């Protein structure tokens, strides 16, 4: 069971889903450089969220992916998680193009789940969020976790049920996609378990990549009205506006967008 769990964690990393605070704590913090303590990492995460609190509550539509709305708040939250993940690993902080590409990739996973009728129910998501919340309340390091929530100025319930809800939806979507692809692609005889999970993850990634190439993305003007004071992404509106809207991702000519895969892996 432990080995199976390790491979599941590996798979989540392979398919590139950011899963919210639990993902950050369990996956990123252990890889932090020695000059950054666990408590400092959590405090910095909280500070970043507090500084962007207004933007994190702004649910105006910033863009659409195949007609589905992407709220500005999600782009801001994604940028915070990607930036703190990079700093914790002593990597270069991703630029705006990498954030945009990651947001679109998340939407492609949701699009695939919708197509396969694998979207979690609202009840399933609520139960999963309750389980995550209970885990924080019972954690051995709950004092360190309290630093994050105190610095961010939000309660654990607020974080899971309001801010990080989309990340945990993606977590459930990933689990459903894994189960679906495993059911349709049985493990080969003598195939190592690790190789099998990586093969399934690759199949999912290839399908998502295809969706990204064929997708239609439109940038909404509402994003341009956001003041830089309330934005965690300085200049993000101007950047998005410089890209041609309602065109396939593969045809975009935004600076450095082709290089974003180096960060997203």
For each residue, the residues with C-beta under 8 A, 3 or more apart:
1: 4 5
2: 5 6
3: 6 7 193
4: 1 7 8 193
5: 1 2 8 9
6: 2 3 9 10
7: 3 4 10 11 193 194 197
8: 4 5 11 12 178 197
9: 5 6 12 13 26 27
10: 6 7 13 14 194 197 198
11: 7 8 14 15 174 178 197 198 200 201
12: 8 9 15 17 19 23 27 171 174
13: 9 10 16 27 265
14: 10 11 198 201 202 205
15: 11 12 109 174 201 204 205 208
16: 13 102 105 205 264 265
17: 12 23 106 109 167 170 171 174
18: 23 24 78 81 82 85 102 106 167 170
19: 12 22 23 167 168 170 171
20: 23 24 81 132 160 164 167 168 171
21: 24 25 45 148 159 160 164
22: 19 25 26 132 135
23: 12 17 18 19 20 26 27 28 167 171
24: 18 20 21 27 28 29 45 81 84 85 88
25: 21 22 28 29 42 145
26: 9 22 23 29 30
27: 9 12 13 23 24 30 31
28: 23 24 25 31 32 41 84 85 88 89
29: 24 25 26 32 38 41 42 88
30: 26 27
31: 27 28 88 89
32: 28 29 36 38 41 88 89 90
33: 36 88 89 90
34:
35:
36: 32 33 40 41 87 88
37: 40 41
38: 29 32 41 42 141 144
39: 42 43 144 147
40: 36 37 43 44
41: 28 29 32 36 37 38 44 45 84 88
42: 25 29 38 39 45 46 144 145 147 148 151
43: 39 40 46 47 147 148 151
44: 40 41 47 48 84 87
45: 21 24 41 42 48 49 80 84 148 151 152
46: 42 43 49 50 147 148 149 150 151 152 153
47: 43 44 50 51 151 152
48: 44 45 51 52 80 83 84 232
49: 45 46 52 53 56 80 152 154 163
50: 46 47 53 151 152 153
51: 47 48 232
52: 48 49 55 56 76 80 231 232
53: 49 50 56 57 152 153 154
54: 57 58 230
55: 52 58 72 73 76 226 230 231 232
56: 49 52 53 73 76 77 163 232
57: 53 54 73
58: 54 55 71 72 73 76 226 230
59: 71 72 73
60: 71 72 220 222 223 226
61: 64 69 70 71 72 220 222
62: 70 71 72 75 219 220 222 223 240
63: 69 70 75 217 218 219 220 223 240
64: 61 67 68 69 70 217 218 220
65: 68 70 104 107 108 111 215 216 217
66: 107 111 215 216
67: 64 216
68: 64 65 107 110 111
69: 61 63 64
70: 61 62 63 64 65 74 75 103 107
71: 58 59 60 61 62 74 75
72: 55 58 59 60 61 62 75 76 222 223 226
73: 55 56 57 58 59 76 77
74: 70 71 77 78 103 166
75: 62 63 70 71 72 78 79 99 100 103 233 236
76: 52 55 56 58 72 73 79 80 231 232 233
77: 56 73 74 80 81 163 164 166 167
78: 18 74 75 81 82 99 102 103 106
79: 75 76 82 83 96 99 232 233 236
80: 45 48 49 52 76 77 83 84 232
81: 18 20 24 77 78 84 85 167
82: 18 78 79 85 86 93 94 98 99 102 263
83: 48 79 80 86 87 93 94
84: 24 28 41 44 45 48 80 81 87 88
85: 18 24 28 81 82 88 89 91
86: 82 83 89 91 92 93 94 263
87: 36 44 83 84 90 91 93
88: 24 28 29 31 32 33 36 41 84 85
89: 28 31 32 33 85 86
90: 32 33 87
91: 85 86 87 263
92: 86 263
93: 82 83 86 87
94: 82 83 86 98 99 102 260 263
95: 98 99 256 260
96: 79 99 100 233 235 236 239
97: 100 101 239 254 255 256 257 259 260
98: 82 94 95 101 102 256 260 263 264
99: 75 78 79 82 94 95 96 102 103 233
100: 75 96 97 103 104 239 240 254 257 260
101: 97 98 104 105 257 260 261 264
102: 16 18 78 82 94 98 99 105 106 260 264
103: 70 74 75 78 99 100 106 107
104: 65 100 101 107 108 212 215 217 249
105: 16 101 102 108 109 208 212 264
106: 17 18 78 102 103 109 110 166 170
107: 65 66 68 70 103 104 110 111 215
108: 65 104 105 111 112 208 211 212 215
109: 15 17 105 106 112 113 170 173 174 177 208
110: 68 106 107 113 114 119 169 170 173
111: 65 66 68 107 108 114 115 211 215
112: 108 109 115 116 118 177 204 207 208 211
113: 109 110 116 118 119 173 176 177
114: 110 111 117 118 119
115: 111 112
116: 112 113 177 180
117: 114
118: 112 113 114 173 176 177 180
119: 110 113 114 173 176
120: 124 125 128 169 172 173 176
121: 124 125
122: 125 126
123: 126 127
124: 120 121 127 128 172
125: 120 121 122 128 129 165 168 169 172
126: 122 123 129 130
127: 123 124 130 131
128: 120 124 125 131 132 168 171 172
129: 125 126 132 133 160 161 165 168
130: 126 127 133 134
131: 127 128 134 135
132: 20 22 128 129 135 136 160 168
133: 129 130 136 137 156 157 160 161
134: 130 131 137 138
135: 22 131 132 138 139
136: 132 133 139 142 145 156 160
137: 133 134 142 156
138: 134 135 142
139: 135 136 142 145
140:
141: 38 144 145
142: 136 137 138 139 145 146
143: 146 147
144: 38 39 42 141 147 148
145: 25 42 136 139 141 142 148 149 156
146: 142 143 149 150
147: 39 42 43 46 143 144 150 151
148: 21 42 43 45 46 144 145 151 152
149: 46 145 146 152 154 155 156 159
150: 46 146 147 153
151: 42 43 45 46 47 50 147 148
152: 45 46 47 49 50 53 148 149 159
153: 46 50 53 150
154: 49 53 149 158 159 162 163
155: 149 158 159
156: 133 136 137 145 149 159 160
157: 133 160 161
158: 154 155 161 162 163
159: 21 149 152 154 155 156 162 163 164
160: 20 21 129 132 133 136 156 157 163 164 165 168
161: 129 133 157 158 165
162: 154 158 159 165
163: 49 56 77 154 158 159 160
164: 20 21 77 159 160 167 168
165: 125 129 160 161 162 168 169
166: 74 77 106 169 170
167: 17 18 19 20 23 77 81 164 170 171
168: 19 20 125 128 129 132 160 164 165 171 172
169: 110 120 125 165 166 172 173
170: 17 18 19 106 109 110 166 167 173 174
171: 12 17 19 20 23 128 167 168 174 175
172: 120 124 125 128 168 169 175 176
173: 109 110 113 118 119 120 169 170 176 177
174: 11 12 15 17 109 170 171 177 178
175: 171 172 178 179
176: 113 118 119 120 172 173 179 180
177: 109 112 113 116 118 173 174 180 181 204
178: 8 11 174 175 181 182 200 201 204
179: 175 176 182 183
180: 116 118 176 177 183 184
181: 177 178 184 185 200 203 204
182: 178 179 185 186 187 200
183: 179 180
184: 180 181
185: 181 182 199 200 203
186: 182
187: 182 191 193 196
188: 191 196
189:
190:
191: 187 188 195 196 199
192: 195 196
193: 3 4 7 187 196 197
194: 7 10 197 198
195: 191 192 198 199
196: 187 188 191 192 193 199 200
197: 7 8 10 11 193 194 200 201
198: 10 11 14 194 195 201 202
199: 185 191 195 196 202 203
200: 11 178 181 182 185 196 197 203 204
201: 11 14 15 178 197 198 204 205
202: 14 198 199 205 206
203: 181 185 199 200 206 207
204: 15 112 177 178 181 200 201 207 208
205: 14 15 16 201 202 208 209
206: 202 203 209 210
207: 112 203 204 210 211
208: 15 105 108 109 112 204 205 211 212
209: 205 206 212 213
210: 206 207 213 214
211: 108 111 112 207 208 214 215
212: 104 105 108 208 209 215 249 250
213: 209 210 248 249 250
214: 210 211 248
215: 65 66 104 107 108 111 211 212 248 249
216: 65 66 67 246 247 248
217: 63 64 65 104 245 246 247 248 249
218: 63 64 245 246
219: 62 63 223 240 241 243 245
220: 60 61 62 63 64 223
221: 224 225
222: 60 61 62 72 225 226
223: 60 62 63 72 219 220 226 236 237 240 241
224: 221 237 238 241
225: 221 222
226: 55 58 60 72 222 223 230 231 237
227: 230 231
228: 231 234 235
229:
230: 54 55 58 226 227
231: 52 55 76 226 227 228 234 236 237
232: 48 51 52 55 56 76 79 80
233: 75 76 79 96 99 236
234: 228 231
235: 96 228 238 239
236: 75 79 96 223 231 233 239 240
237: 223 224 226 231 240 241
238: 224 235 241 242
239: 96 97 100 235 236 242 243 254
240: 62 63 100 219 223 236 237 243
241: 219 223 224 237 238
242: 238 239 254
243: 219 239 240 252 253 254
244: 247 251 252 253
245: 217 218 219
246: 216 217 218
247: 216 217 244 251 252
248: 213 214 215 216 217 251 252
249: 104 212 213 215 217 252
250: 212 213
251: 244 247 248
252: 243 244 247 248 249 257
253: 243 244
254: 97 100 239 242 243 257
255: 97
256: 95 97 98 259 260
257: 97 100 101 252 254 260
258: 261
259: 97 256 262
260: 94 95 97 98 100 101 102 256 257 263 264
261: 101 258 264 265
262: 259 265
263: 82 86 91 92 94 98 260
264: 16 98 101 102 105 260 261
265: 13 16 261 262
